[in-house]
């Protein structure tokens, strides 16, 4: 990702997503959101978590509202959790099948958005392979409509960043002093970007971004993070390790990307490779996961893994965000 190219877009997004009182009206990026707001969202999300085996939390906070899920790229976790989050808050939820939508017949994305607005949709959850699409839509919707970024090219995945830092906070409550290692295809990962931005805002000072050189981010992608190409060096004494998948759909013809066996041998997160991390290290993965490539299957299922907890937290975070933007719109 070319950060300089995105810088103006990101600054614009930061101002676009808050109203004049500093309340969240769209969620486009975590960049520019302050520590207090991130903490408030995490605190709200905690209120939507219930004990395993008990019924999920519900409210009628969004009763009468309509949420539309517009996923122009594949998704399991994000789409399902926004769907559940809207329903558990009492909203009507429209999951538009983009493969059978009129966008396939040449309808522009804005005509599609205006059509949904005319049906009184209040919030649109957007995933798209092109950078800038959520902010572009946010600039064109009516004042009472919120846009939530559900994954934007290699730029941003803000609700994923929030659920990741919520999961870390549940195990390691003090962010300053934590050593966090993110391992994999950092260059093409919107998760790496959003989670890193949230971690830095919350006070992490030891963030290692570990990858083969060909998949490393630009030097200034995450100011303050250390870019490392040696796995053992990057994992030493880590409190948190997050493995990322290689984003083959975004790589194109990039020379030097290691094959599967070479990648796992040099960058795979395994029982053997995390031996140098702290004994109570937590192991994370945003999914979808490729067992035996970026992570050893038994480690993903083992006692250090918090991967399913990330998924559970994803629903709670999306409930908190939907409730928050709706409250901003309603002036509550
Ligand atoms: N982590 C994540 O975005 O997963 P999905 O692609 O399944 O939504």
Boltz pocket constraint, residues with backbone or C-beta under 6 A from the ligand:
constraints:
  - pocket:
      binder: B
      contacts: [[A, 74], [A, 75], [A, 76], [A, 77], [A, 78], [A, 79], [A, 150], [A, 151], [A, 160], [A, 286], [A, 287], [A, 288]]
      max_distance: 6.0
